[in-house]
Amino acid sequence: MSNKPKILVSRAIFSDQLAELEKSFQVRSNQADRVFTPAELQKELSNVVGALVTGSERIDASALQNAKDLKIAANISVGYNNFDVPAMSLSGVMATNTPDVLTDTTADFGFALLMATARRITESEHWVRAGKWDQWSIVNNPLGMDLHHSTIGIIGMGRIGQGIAKRALGFGMKVIYHNRSRLSEANEKACGASYVSKEELLRTADHVVLVLPYTPQNHHTIGASEIALMKPTATLINIARGGIVDDEALAKALQSGKIFAAGLDVFEGEPQVHPELLKCSNIVLAPHIASATEKTRRAMVDLAVENLRAALNGKKPPSLINTEVFKA
Ligand code: DGY
């Protein structure tokens, strides 16, 4: 019988990272990568001291019901809306996430999605593949919207939002933002960004980019009435979380030409995509891949492991969310 501590790795990770973990822990791994049902997760958590989890696993009072020995659930993700943090604190379980290591990769992707959306890149590719391109044309080829010297409006100006702002400066864009709290003067200057109300941002931005965390208060931050404020030539990009946008209202707006186009990496009820969104041609769809480069996914796993090891060694995890649970 091994006396190594037992941990759970709830989803597939790179095999060398798993092998490294197995040197120190008895690992219940899930390299098959099938998402556990809530009942399975509850059972899996019942006999481990630590768990590496992802946004696919909801860690709440029910999941923790039998998790008597669990000290830490380390999310391999910066967003942690899959955590019921008060319930975790009540059970004495440390909650951690993976900030910083994915900022630039995610900001790169936000910008790529914005460019693809504004310039209709995937729609054009489908058009070419369908054999519809028979000649170069001034007016009868897919015409897009400019990014350069346009106004980008960023809602949610944390690390990733600021990364997108800095990229926008390279395109000569005017940057406006809305956030729960205003940035310091120095940070605003570094991003060349001006703070505006949400309404002003929606009315004036040519491109609206959503990068705010999901909370119940942020549910449907963008719905029909917000879309109605936007320019008919505007694009909307969501790399935040499903539920921030009312996907049904967005599909209606895209179908009726209320806005020009949308780029979505996240969806309400993902991996399901609202069937009306699938019917829209003026949309770029991606399967929640903003942080998906091998280098960054590895760094996310490494940071989650660092958090887990610290917690199990009585040290404060570097990205502890519920600091009140940690007792030195
Ligand atoms: C994150 O890190 O929050 C990404 O969206 C992956 O869940």
Residues whose N, C-alpha, C, O or C-beta is under 5 A from the ligand:
A	BS01	DGY	G55 S77 V78 G79 S291
